[in-house]
Amino acid sequence: DSYAANSQFITHLMGRILGEQGLSNTPIDTKGFESVLQLVDSTTADSFDLFYGLYKYNQNSINTILKLRAAMDNVVEELSKKENASV
């Protein structure tokens, strides 16, 4: 089912991306940050072959990656606008 495939792929993609950040527990973790760490732990515990399968056999995976990149660019652009407006 495409809903399940898309849900699994974006979850694993975000977990892998966040995992690349080298995040770890701190003494002042928020509940939200604890959830992020749980996402990283659960997705990176699965093999990269599983992640690759979620990518390869999901016809929407490339579009998901492109939309994520565009969203990241948009957020960074908004931050930059805000920063420049306050200078």
N, CA, C and O atoms as a CHARMM CRD file, in Angstrom:
* protein
*
  348
    1    1 ASP  N      0.84500  -1.18000   0.00000 PROA 1      0.00000
    2    1 ASP  CA     0.00000   0.00000   0.00000 PROA 1      0.00000
    3    1 ASP  C      0.89200   1.24600   0.00000 PROA 1      0.00000
    4    1 ASP  O      1.88300   1.30900   0.72800 PROA 1      0.00000
    5    2 SER  N      0.53800   2.21100  -0.80500 PROA 2      0.00000
    6    2 SER  CA     1.40400   3.38600  -0.97900 PROA 2      0.00000
    7    2 SER  C      1.50100   4.24200   0.27900 PROA 2      0.00000
    8    2 SER  O      2.53800   4.85700   0.52700 PROA 2      0.00000
    9    3 TYR  N      0.43400   4.28800   1.07600 PROA 3      0.00000
   10    3 TYR  CA     0.49600   5.06300   2.32200 PROA 3      0.00000
   11    3 TYR  C      1.55000   4.49200   3.25900 PROA 3      0.00000
   12    3 TYR  O      2.34600   5.22900   3.84000 PROA 3      0.00000
   13    4 ALA  N      1.54700   3.17900   3.40000 PROA 4      0.00000
   14    4 ALA  CA     2.52100   2.52300   4.28200 PROA 4      0.00000
   15    4 ALA  C      3.93500   2.70400   3.74700 PROA 4      0.00000
   16    4 ALA  O      4.86000   2.97400   4.51400 PROA 4      0.00000
   17    5 ALA  N      4.10900   2.55500   2.43600 PROA 5      0.00000
   18    5 ALA  CA     5.44300   2.70200   1.84000 PROA 5      0.00000
   19    5 ALA  C      5.97300   4.11300   2.04300 PROA 5      0.00000
   20    5 ALA  O      7.13300   4.29400   2.41300 PROA 5      0.00000
   21    6 ASN  N      5.13400   5.11100   1.80400 PROA 6      0.00000
   22    6 ASN  CA     5.56800   6.50000   1.97800 PROA 6      0.00000
   23    6 ASN  C      5.85600   6.81800   3.43100 PROA 6      0.00000
   24    6 ASN  O      6.83800   7.49200   3.74100 PROA 6      0.00000
   25    7 SER  N      5.00500   6.33500   4.32100 PROA 7      0.00000
   26    7 SER  CA     5.19500   6.56600   5.74800 PROA 7      0.00000
   27    7 SER  C      6.50100   5.94700   6.23500 PROA 7      0.00000
   28    7 SER  O      7.26700   6.58000   6.96100 PROA 7      0.00000
   29    8 GLN  N      6.74300   4.71300   5.83100 PROA 8      0.00000
   30    8 GLN  CA     7.97700   4.03800   6.24600 PROA 8      0.00000
   31    8 GLN  C      9.19700   4.73100   5.66400 PROA 8      0.00000
   32    8 GLN  O     10.20000   4.91500   6.35500 PROA 8      0.00000
   33    9 PHE  N      9.11400   5.11900   4.38800 PROA 9      0.00000
   34    9 PHE  CA    10.28900   5.72800   3.76200 PROA 9      0.00000
   35    9 PHE  C     10.64500   7.06100   4.40700 PROA 9      0.00000
   36    9 PHE  O     11.80800   7.28300   4.74500 PROA 9      0.00000
   37   10 ILE  N      9.67600   7.95300   4.58600 PROA 10     0.00000
   38   10 ILE  CA     9.99200   9.26800   5.17400 PROA 10     0.00000
   39   10 ILE  C     10.48500   9.10400   6.61100 PROA 10     0.00000
   40   10 ILE  O     11.36500   9.84300   7.05200 PROA 10     0.00000
   41   11 THR  N      9.92800   8.14600   7.33600 PROA 11     0.00000
   42   11 THR  CA    10.37600   7.89300   8.70800 PROA 11     0.00000
   43   11 THR  C     11.82800   7.44300   8.72300 PROA 11     0.00000
   44   11 THR  O     12.63800   7.95800   9.49400 PROA 11     0.00000
   45   12 HSD  N     12.15400   6.48100   7.86700 PROA 12     0.00000
   46   12 HSD  CA    13.52800   5.98000   7.82300 PROA 12     0.00000
   47   12 HSD  C     14.48400   7.02400   7.26100 PROA 12     0.00000
   48   12 HSD  O     15.61900   7.13700   7.72400 PROA 12     0.00000
   49   13 LEU  N     14.03600   7.78500   6.27000 PROA 13     0.00000
   50   13 LEU  CA    14.87700   8.83600   5.70300 PROA 13     0.00000
   51   13 LEU  C     15.23000   9.87100   6.77000 PROA 13     0.00000
   52   13 LEU  O     16.39700  10.23200   6.91900 PROA 13     0.00000
   53   14 MET  N     14.24100  10.34500   7.50300 PROA 14     0.00000
   54   14 MET  CA    14.49800  11.33700   8.54400 PROA 14     0.00000
   55   14 MET  C     15.37400  10.75600   9.65400 PROA 14     0.00000
   56   14 MET  O     16.27600  11.43100  10.15100 PROA 14     0.00000
   57   15 GLY  N     15.11600   9.52500  10.03800 PROA 15     0.00000
   58   15 GLY  CA    15.93500   8.88300  11.06100 PROA 15     0.00000
   59   15 GLY  C     17.38300   8.76200  10.63700 PROA 15     0.00000
   60   15 GLY  O     18.29200   8.99700  11.43300 PROA 15     0.00000
   61   16 ARG  N     17.60200   8.39100   9.36500 PROA 16     0.00000
   62   16 ARG  CA    18.97400   8.27400   8.85400 PROA 16     0.00000
   63   16 ARG  C     19.64900   9.63800   8.78100 PROA 16     0.00000
   64   16 ARG  O     20.81400   9.77800   9.15500 PROA 16     0.00000
   65   17 ILE  N     18.91800  10.64500   8.29900 PROA 17     0.00000
   66   17 ILE  CA    19.49400  11.99400   8.20600 PROA 17     0.00000
   67   17 ILE  C     19.85400  12.51300   9.59600 PROA 17     0.00000
   68   17 ILE  O     20.95800  13.01500   9.81000 PROA 17     0.00000
   69   18 LEU  N     18.93300  12.39200  10.52400 PROA 18     0.00000
   70   18 LEU  CA    19.20100  12.84800  11.89000 PROA 18     0.00000
   71   18 LEU  C     20.31400  12.03100  12.53800 PROA 18     0.00000
   72   18 LEU  O     21.09800  12.55800  13.32800 PROA 18     0.00000
   73   19 GLY  N     20.37900  10.75400  12.20600 PROA 19     0.00000
   74   19 GLY  CA    21.44200   9.90200  12.72400 PROA 19     0.00000
   75   19 GLY  C     22.81600  10.36000  12.28200 PROA 19     0.00000
   76   19 GLY  O     23.79400  10.20200  13.01300 PROA 19     0.00000
   77   20 GLU  N     22.89700  10.92900  11.08100 PROA 20     0.00000
   78   20 GLU  CA    24.16200  11.45500  10.56900 PROA 20     0.00000
   79   20 GLU  C     24.64100  12.66800  11.35700 PROA 20     0.00000
   80   20 GLU  O     25.80300  13.05800  11.24600 PROA 20     0.00000
   81   21 GLN  N     23.76400  13.26000  12.14300 PROA 21     0.00000
   82   21 GLN  CA    24.12100  14.43200  12.94000 PROA 21     0.00000
   83   21 GLN  C     24.90300  14.06200  14.20300 PROA 21     0.00000
   84   21 GLN  O     25.48900  14.93000  14.84800 PROA 21     0.00000
   85   22 GLY  N     24.91000  12.79700  14.54800 PROA 22     0.00000
   86   22 GLY  CA    25.63200  12.37400  15.74700 PROA 22     0.00000
   87   22 GLY  C     24.97300  12.81900  17.03600 PROA 22     0.00000
   88   22 GLY  O     25.65400  13.08500  18.02600 PROA 22     0.00000
   89   23 LEU  N     23.65000  12.90200  17.03100 PROA 23     0.00000
   90   23 LEU  CA    22.91200  13.34600  18.21500 PROA 23     0.00000
   91   23 LEU  C     23.04500  12.34200  19.34700 PROA 23     0.00000
   92   23 LEU  O     23.13900  11.13700  19.11200 PROA 23     0.00000
   93   24 SER  N     23.05300  12.84300  20.57900 PROA 24     0.00000
   94   24 SER  CA    23.09900  11.95600  21.74100 PROA 24     0.00000
   95   24 SER  C     22.37600  12.61100  22.91300 PROA 24     0.00000
   96   24 SER  O     22.11000  13.81200  22.91800 PROA 24     0.00000
   97   25 ASN  N     22.07300  11.78300  23.89900 PROA 25     0.00000
   98   25 ASN  CA    21.37700  12.26800  25.09500 PROA 25     0.00000
   99   25 ASN  C     22.18000  13.36400  25.78100 PROA 25     0.00000
  100   25 ASN  O     23.41100  13.38100  25.75100 PROA 25     0.00000
  101   26 THR  N     21.43300  14.28900  26.40700 PROA 26     0.00000
  102   26 THR  CA    22.04800  15.32300  27.22900 PROA 26     0.00000
  103   26 THR  C     21.30800  15.34000  28.56200 PROA 26     0.00000
  104   26 THR  O     20.23400  14.74800  28.67300 PROA 26     0.00000
  105   27 PRO  N     21.85300  15.99600  29.56200 PROA 27     0.00000
  106   27 PRO  CA    21.15900  16.05900  30.85900 PROA 27     0.00000
  107   27 PRO  C     19.85200  16.86100  30.82500 PROA 27     0.00000
  108   27 PRO  O     19.04600  16.75900  31.74900 PROA 27     0.00000
  109   28 ILE  N     19.63700  17.64700  29.78100 PROA 28     0.00000
  110   28 ILE  CA    18.44000  18.50100  29.74400 PROA 28     0.00000
  111   28 ILE  C     17.54900  18.21200  28.53100 PROA 28     0.00000
  112   28 ILE  O     16.91200  19.12300  28.00200 PROA 28     0.00000
  113   29 ASP  N     17.50200  16.96300  28.09300 PROA 29     0.00000
  114   29 ASP  CA    16.68900  16.60100  26.93300 PROA 29     0.00000
  115   29 ASP  C     15.21900  16.93600  27.14200 PROA 29     0.00000
  116   29 ASP  O     14.65700  16.69600  28.21100 PROA 29     0.00000
  117   30 THR  N     14.61200  17.49100  26.10800 PROA 30     0.00000
  118   30 THR  CA    13.17000  17.70900  26.11500 PROA 30     0.00000
  119   30 THR  C     12.48400  16.42300  25.65200 PROA 30     0.00000
  120   30 THR  O     13.13400  15.52400  25.11900 PROA 30     0.00000
  121   31 LYS  N     11.19100  16.34400  25.85600 PROA 31     0.00000
  122   31 LYS  CA    10.43200  15.18100  25.37300 PROA 31     0.00000
  123   31 LYS  C     10.54900  15.07700  23.85200 PROA 31     0.00000
  124   31 LYS  O     10.67500  13.98400  23.30100 PROA 31     0.00000
  125   32 GLY  N     10.50400  16.23200  23.18200 PROA 32     0.00000
  126   32 GLY  CA    10.63500  16.23700  21.72800 PROA 32     0.00000
  127   32 GLY  C     11.97100  15.68600  21.27100 PROA 32     0.00000
  128   32 GLY  O     12.03800  14.90900  20.31800 PROA 32     0.00000
  129   33 PHE  N     13.04400  16.09100  21.95800 PROA 33     0.00000
  130   33 PHE  CA    14.37700  15.59700  21.60100 PROA 33     0.00000
  131   33 PHE  C     14.49100  14.10700  21.90000 PROA 33     0.00000
  132   33 PHE  O     15.11900  13.37000  21.14000 PROA 33     0.00000
  133   34 GLU  N     13.89400  13.66000  22.99200 PROA 34     0.00000
  134   34 GLU  CA    13.88700  12.22300  23.29100 PROA 34     0.00000
  135   34 GLU  C     13.19100  11.45400  22.17300 PROA 34     0.00000
  136   34 GLU  O     13.62200  10.35900  21.81200 PROA 34     0.00000
  137   35 SER  N     12.11500  12.02100  21.62300 PROA 35     0.00000
  138   35 SER  CA    11.41400  11.38100  20.50100 PROA 35     0.00000
  139   35 SER  C     12.31200  11.31500  19.26400 PROA 35     0.00000
  140   35 SER  O     12.31700  10.31600  18.54300 PROA 35     0.00000
  141   36 VAL  N     13.06600  12.38200  19.02800 PROA 36     0.00000
  142   36 VAL  CA    14.00000  12.39200  17.89900 PROA 36     0.00000
  143   36 VAL  C     15.02600  11.28000  18.07100 PROA 36     0.00000
  144   36 VAL  O     15.31000  10.53800  17.13000 PROA 36     0.00000
  145   37 LEU  N     15.58200  11.16600  19.27700 PROA 37     0.00000
  146   37 LEU  CA    16.57900  10.11800  19.53100 PROA 37     0.00000
  147   37 LEU  C     15.97700   8.73100  19.37000 PROA 37     0.00000
  148   37 LEU  O     16.64500   7.81900  18.88100 PROA 37     0.00000
  149   38 GLN  N     14.72200   8.56000  19.77500 PROA 38     0.00000
  150   38 GLN  CA    14.05500   7.26700  19.58400 PROA 38     0.00000
  151   38 GLN  C     13.88800   6.96100  18.10500 PROA 38     0.00000
  152   38 GLN  O     14.07000   5.82100  17.67800 PROA 38     0.00000
  153   39 LEU  N     13.54100   7.97900  17.32300 PROA 39     0.00000
  154   39 LEU  CA    13.42400   7.79500  15.87800 PROA 39     0.00000
  155   39 LEU  C     14.75600   7.35600  15.28600 PROA 39     0.00000
  156   39 LEU  O     14.81400   6.40900  14.50100 PROA 39     0.00000
  157   40 VAL  N     15.82400   8.04700  15.66500 PROA 40     0.00000
  158   40 VAL  CA    17.15800   7.69600  15.17600 PROA 40     0.00000
  159   40 VAL  C     17.50000   6.26400  15.56800 PROA 40     0.00000
  160   40 VAL  O     17.95000   5.47800  14.73400 PROA 40     0.00000
  161   41 ASP  N     17.28700   5.92900  16.82700 PROA 41     0.00000
  162   41 ASP  CA    17.62200   4.58000  17.30100 PROA 41     0.00000
  163   41 ASP  C     16.83000   3.50600  16.56200 PROA 41     0.00000
  164   41 ASP  O     17.39000   2.48900  16.15300 PROA 41     0.00000
  165   42 SER  N     15.53200   3.73000  16.39200 PROA 42     0.00000
  166   42 SER  CA    14.70700   2.68500  15.77800 PROA 42     0.00000
  167   42 SER  C     14.99800   2.53000  14.29100 PROA 42     0.00000
  168   42 SER  O     14.95800   1.41400  13.77400 PROA 42     0.00000
  169   43 THR  N     15.28800   3.61600  13.60000 PROA 43     0.00000
  170   43 THR  CA    15.53200   3.50200  12.16400 PROA 43     0.00000
  171   43 THR  C     16.94800   3.04200  11.84100 PROA 43     0.00000
  172   43 THR  O     17.15300   2.27700  10.89900 PROA 43     0.00000
  173   44 THR  N     17.91400   3.49800  12.60800 PROA 44     0.00000
  174   44 THR  CA    19.28600   3.08000  12.32700 PROA 44     0.00000
  175   44 THR  C     19.57600   1.67500  12.85000 PROA 44     0.00000
  176   44 THR  O     20.59300   1.08100  12.49200 PROA 44     0.00000
  177   45 ALA  N     18.70200   1.14200  13.68600 PROA 45     0.00000
  178   45 ALA  CA    18.85400  -0.24800  14.13200 PROA 45     0.00000
  179   45 ALA  C     18.52500  -1.21800  12.99400 PROA 45     0.00000
  180   45 ALA  O     19.00600  -2.35100  12.96700 PROA 45     0.00000
  181   46 ASP  N     17.69900  -0.75300  12.06100 PROA 46     0.00000
  182   46 ASP  CA    17.39900  -1.57300  10.88700 PROA 46     0.00000
  183   46 ASP  C     18.56300  -1.49200   9.91400 PROA 46     0.00000
  184   46 ASP  O     19.31200  -0.51500   9.91100 PROA 46     0.00000
  185   47 SER  N     18.71100  -2.50300   9.10200 PROA 47     0.00000
  186   47 SER  CA    19.83800  -2.53600   8.16200 PROA 47     0.00000
  187   47 SER  C     19.68000  -1.47700   7.07900 PROA 47     0.00000
  188   47 SER  O     18.57300  -1.04000   6.76600 PROA 47     0.00000
  189   48 PHE  N     20.81000  -1.07900   6.51900 PROA 48     0.00000
  190   48 PHE  CA    20.75900  -0.14000   5.40300 PROA 48     0.00000
  191   48 PHE  C     20.10900  -0.79800   4.19600 PROA 48     0.00000
  192   48 PHE  O     19.49900  -0.11700   3.37200 PROA 48     0.00000
  193   49 ASP  N     20.23300  -2.11400   4.08400 PROA 49     0.00000
  194   49 ASP  CA    19.57400  -2.83500   2.98800 PROA 49     0.00000
  195   49 ASP  C     18.05900  -2.68000   3.06100 PROA 49     0.00000
  196   49 ASP  O     17.39900  -2.53200   2.03300 PROA 49     0.00000
  197   50 LEU  N     17.50900  -2.71300   4.27100 PROA 50     0.00000
  198   50 LEU  CA    16.06800  -2.49100   4.43200 PROA 50     0.00000
  199   50 LEU  C     15.71100  -1.07800   3.97800 PROA 50     0.00000
  200   50 LEU  O     14.74300  -0.88700   3.24100 PROA 50     0.00000
  201   51 PHE  N     16.48400  -0.09500   4.41400 PROA 51     0.00000
  202   51 PHE  CA    16.25000   1.29000   4.01300 PROA 51     0.00000
  203   51 PHE  C     16.33700   1.42500   2.49100 PROA 51     0.00000
  204   51 PHE  O     15.50300   2.08700   1.87300 PROA 51     0.00000
  205   52 TYR  N     17.33600   0.80400   1.89900 PROA 52     0.00000
  206   52 TYR  CA    17.48800   0.85200   0.44700 PROA 52     0.00000
  207   52 TYR  C     16.27100   0.23400  -0.25000 PROA 52     0.00000
  208   52 TYR  O     15.81300   0.74200  -1.27400 PROA 52     0.00000
  209   53 GLY  N     15.75900  -0.84800   0.30000 PROA 53     0.00000
  210   53 GLY  CA    14.55900  -1.46500  -0.26500 PROA 53     0.00000
  211   53 GLY  C     13.36200  -0.53100  -0.19800 PROA 53     0.00000
  212   53 GLY  O     12.57100  -0.46500  -1.13800 PROA 53     0.00000
  213   54 LEU  N     13.22400   0.19800   0.91900 PROA 54     0.00000
  214   54 LEU  CA    12.14600   1.17400   1.05000 PROA 54     0.00000
  215   54 LEU  C     12.28500   2.26300  -0.00500 PROA 54     0.00000
  216   54 LEU  O     11.29000   2.77400  -0.52000 PROA 54     0.00000
  217   55 TYR  N     13.51800   2.60900  -0.31900 PROA 55     0.00000
  218   55 TYR  CA    13.79700   3.60300  -1.35700 PROA 55     0.00000
  219   55 TYR  C     13.52900   3.03700  -2.75300 PROA 55     0.00000
  220   55 TYR  O     12.79800   3.62800  -3.54800 PROA 55     0.00000
  221   56 LYS  N     14.12400   1.90100  -3.02800 PROA 56     0.00000
  222   56 LYS  CA    14.09500   1.34200  -4.38700 PROA 56     0.00000
  223   56 LYS  C     12.69500   0.95100  -4.83800 PROA 56     0.00000
  224   56 LYS  O     12.33400   1.17000  -5.99400 PROA 56     0.00000
  225   57 TYR  N     11.91400   0.38200  -3.95100 PROA 57     0.00000
  226   57 TYR  CA    10.61100  -0.15200  -4.34700 PROA 57     0.00000
  227   57 TYR  C      9.44900   0.79800  -4.05000 PROA 57     0.00000
  228   57 TYR  O      8.28800   0.39700  -4.12900 PROA 57     0.00000
  229   58 ASN  N      9.74900   2.04300  -3.71300 PROA 58     0.00000
  230   58 ASN  CA     8.71600   3.04700  -3.49500 PROA 58     0.00000
  231   58 ASN  C      8.79700   4.03300  -4.65100 PROA 58     0.00000
  232   58 ASN  O      9.78100   4.76000  -4.78200 PROA 58     0.00000
  233   59 GLN  N      7.77800   4.06100  -5.47700 PROA 59     0.00000
  234   59 GLN  CA     7.81700   4.92700  -6.65400 PROA 59     0.00000
  235   59 GLN  C      7.82500   6.41100  -6.29800 PROA 59     0.00000
  236   59 GLN  O      8.10900   7.24600  -7.15700 PROA 59     0.00000
  237   60 ASN  N      7.52200   6.74700  -5.06000 PROA 60     0.00000
  238   60 ASN  CA     7.50000   8.14800  -4.63100 PROA 60     0.00000
  239   60 ASN  C      8.76000   8.58100  -3.88700 PROA 60     0.00000
  240   60 ASN  O      8.84500   9.73000  -3.45400 PROA 60     0.00000
  241   61 SER  N      9.73300   7.69600  -3.72900 PROA 61     0.00000
  242   61 SER  CA    10.88400   8.01300  -2.88400 PROA 61     0.00000
  243   61 SER  C     11.69500   9.19500  -3.41100 PROA 61     0.00000
  244   61 SER  O     12.10900  10.04600  -2.62300 PROA 61     0.00000
  245   62 ILE  N     11.92800   9.26900  -4.69600 PROA 62     0.00000
  246   62 ILE  CA    12.69600  10.38600  -5.24900 PROA 62     0.00000
  247   62 ILE  C     11.94300  11.69300  -5.01300 PROA 62     0.00000
  248   62 ILE  O     12.54500  12.69200  -4.62000 PROA 62     0.00000
  249   63 ASN  N     10.64300  11.69100  -5.24700 PROA 63     0.00000
  250   63 ASN  CA     9.83500  12.88500  -5.01800 PROA 63     0.00000
  251   63 ASN  C      9.87200  13.29700  -3.54600 PROA 63     0.00000
  252   63 ASN  O      9.92700  14.48700  -3.23400 PROA 63     0.00000
  253   64 THR  N      9.84300  12.32600  -2.65200 PROA 64     0.00000
  254   64 THR  CA     9.92200  12.60800  -1.21700 PROA 64     0.00000
  255   64 THR  C     11.24500  13.28300  -0.88100 PROA 64     0.00000
  256   64 THR  O     11.27000  14.24900  -0.11800 PROA 64     0.00000
  257   65 ILE  N     12.33500  12.78900  -1.43800 PROA 65     0.00000
  258   65 ILE  CA    13.65200  13.38000  -1.20600 PROA 65     0.00000
  259   65 ILE  C     13.70100  14.80400  -1.75000 PROA 65     0.00000
  260   65 ILE  O     14.21200  15.70500  -1.08500 PROA 65     0.00000
  261   66 LEU  N     13.17800  15.00900  -2.94400 PROA 66     0.00000
  262   66 LEU  CA    13.18000  16.34400  -3.55000 PROA 66     0.00000
  263   66 LEU  C     12.34400  17.32000  -2.73400 PROA 66     0.00000
  264   66 LEU  O     12.74700  18.46500  -2.53200 PROA 66     0.00000
  265   67 LYS  N     11.18400  16.87200  -2.26500 PROA 67     0.00000
  266   67 LYS  CA    10.33500  17.73300  -1.44000 PROA 67     0.00000
  267   67 LYS  C     11.01100  18.06000  -0.11300 PROA 67     0.00000
  268   67 LYS  O     10.89500  19.18200   0.38100 PROA 67     0.00000
  269   68 LEU  N     11.71000  17.10100   0.46200 PROA 68     0.00000
  270   68 LEU  CA    12.42900  17.33300   1.71500 PROA 68     0.00000
  271   68 LEU  C     13.54600  18.35300   1.51400 PROA 68     0.00000
  272   68 LEU  O     13.73100  19.24200   2.34500 PROA 68     0.00000
  273   69 ARG  N     14.28500  18.23100   0.42400 PROA 69     0.00000
  274   69 ARG  CA    15.34500  19.20000   0.12600 PROA 69     0.00000
  275   69 ARG  C     14.75500  20.59900  -0.04500 PROA 69     0.00000
  276   69 ARG  O     15.29000  21.57100   0.48700 PROA 69     0.00000
  277   70 ALA  N     13.65600  20.69900  -0.78500 PROA 70     0.00000
  278   70 ALA  CA    13.00400  21.99800  -1.00000 PROA 70     0.00000
  279   70 ALA  C     12.50600  22.57600   0.31500 PROA 70     0.00000
  280   70 ALA  O     12.63100  23.77600   0.55700 PROA 70     0.00000
  281   71 ALA  N     11.94700  21.73200   1.15600 PROA 71     0.00000
  282   71 ALA  CA    11.45800  22.19400   2.46100 PROA 71     0.00000
  283   71 ALA  C     12.60800  22.70600   3.31600 PROA 71     0.00000
  284   71 ALA  O     12.47300  23.73300   3.98100 PROA 71     0.00000
  285   72 MET  N     13.72000  22.01400   3.30600 PROA 72     0.00000
  286   72 MET  CA    14.90200  22.45000   4.05300 PROA 72     0.00000
  287   72 MET  C     15.37500  23.80500   3.53700 PROA 72     0.00000
  288   72 MET  O     15.66900  24.70800   4.32000 PROA 72     0.00000
  289   73 ASP  N     15.44700  23.93900   2.22200 PROA 73     0.00000
  290   73 ASP  CA    15.85400  25.21500   1.62800 PROA 73     0.00000
  291   73 ASP  C     14.90400  26.34100   2.03500 PROA 73     0.00000
  292   73 ASP  O     15.34600  27.44900   2.34100 PROA 73     0.00000
  293   74 ASN  N     13.60300  26.06000   2.04000 PROA 74     0.00000
  294   74 ASN  CA    12.61200  27.07400   2.41800 PROA 74     0.00000
  295   74 ASN  C     12.77600  27.51300   3.86300 PROA 74     0.00000
  296   74 ASN  O     12.70600  28.70600   4.16000 PROA 74     0.00000
  297   75 VAL  N     12.99300  26.57200   4.75700 PROA 75     0.00000
  298   75 VAL  CA    13.16200  26.89500   6.17500 PROA 75     0.00000
  299   75 VAL  C     14.43000  27.72300   6.38000 PROA 75     0.00000
  300   75 VAL  O     14.41600  28.70900   7.11600 PROA 75     0.00000
  301   76 VAL  N     15.51000  27.33100   5.73900 PROA 76     0.00000
  302   76 VAL  CA    16.76700  28.07400   5.86500 PROA 76     0.00000
  303   76 VAL  C     16.60000  29.48000   5.28300 PROA 76     0.00000
  304   76 VAL  O     17.12000  30.44800   5.83700 PROA 76     0.00000
  305   77 GLU  N     15.88400  29.58800   4.17800 PROA 77     0.00000
  306   77 GLU  CA    15.63100  30.90300   3.58400 PROA 77     0.00000
  307   77 GLU  C     14.82100  31.79000   4.53200 PROA 77     0.00000
  308   77 GLU  O     15.11400  32.97800   4.66500 PROA 77     0.00000
  309   78 GLU  N     13.82300  31.23300   5.17900 PROA 78     0.00000
  310   78 GLU  CA    13.02900  32.00100   6.15100 PROA 78     0.00000
  311   78 GLU  C     13.88600  32.46900   7.31900 PROA 78     0.00000
  312   78 GLU  O     13.74500  33.60200   7.77900 PROA 78     0.00000
  313   79 LEU  N     14.76700  31.61000   7.79600 PROA 79     0.00000
  314   79 LEU  CA    15.68600  32.00400   8.86400 PROA 79     0.00000
  315   79 LEU  C     16.58500  33.15600   8.40600 PROA 79     0.00000
  316   79 LEU  O     16.81000  34.11700   9.14100 PROA 79     0.00000
  317   80 SER  N     17.07900  33.04100   7.21000 PROA 80     0.00000
  318   80 SER  CA    17.95700  34.06800   6.65900 PROA 80     0.00000
  319   80 SER  C     17.21400  35.39300   6.51900 PROA 80     0.00000
  320   80 SER  O     17.76400  36.44600   6.84500 PROA 80     0.00000
  321   81 LYS  N     15.98100  35.35500   6.04100 PROA 81     0.00000
  322   81 LYS  CA    15.16700  36.57000   5.92200 PROA 81     0.00000
  323   81 LYS  C     14.96400  37.21000   7.28700 PROA 81     0.00000
  324   81 LYS  O     15.08900  38.42500   7.44000 PROA 81     0.00000
  325   82 LYS  N     14.65500  36.39500   8.26000 PROA 82     0.00000
  326   82 LYS  CA    14.42300  36.89400   9.62300 PROA 82     0.00000
  327   82 LYS  C     15.70100  37.51500  10.17300 PROA 82     0.00000
  328   82 LYS  O     15.66600  38.57500  10.79900 PROA 82     0.00000
  329   83 GLU  N     16.81400  36.85800   9.94100 PROA 83     0.00000
  330   83 GLU  CA    18.10900  37.35600  10.40700 PROA 83     0.00000
  331   83 GLU  C     18.43600  38.68800   9.75600 PROA 83     0.00000
  332   83 GLU  O     18.86100  39.62500  10.43100 PROA 83     0.00000
  333   84 ASN  N     18.24000  38.77500   8.45300 PROA 84     0.00000
  334   84 ASN  CA    18.54300  40.00700   7.72300 PROA 84     0.00000
  335   84 ASN  C     17.59600  41.13800   8.09800 PROA 84     0.00000
  336   84 ASN  O     17.98700  42.30500   8.06400 PROA 84     0.00000
  337   85 ALA  N     16.36300  40.81300   8.45200 PROA 85     0.00000
  338   85 ALA  CA    15.39800  41.82700   8.83300 PROA 85     0.00000
  339   85 ALA  C     15.72800  42.43900  10.19200 PROA 85     0.00000
  340   85 ALA  O     15.37100  43.58500  10.46600 PROA 85     0.00000
  341   86 SER  N     16.40600  41.67400  11.03600 PROA 86     0.00000
  342   86 SER  CA    16.70700  42.16000  12.38300 PROA 86     0.00000
  343   86 SER  C     18.06300  42.86200  12.46800 PROA 86     0.00000
  344   86 SER  O     18.47000  43.29800  13.54500 PROA 86     0.00000
  345   87 VAL  N     18.74800  42.97000  11.35800 PROA 87     0.00000
  346   87 VAL  CA    20.06900  43.62000  11.34900 PROA 87     0.00000
  347   87 VAL  C     19.92300  45.09400  11.06400 PROA 87     0.00000
  348   87 VAL  O     20.92000  45.81500  11.01400 PROA 87     0.00000
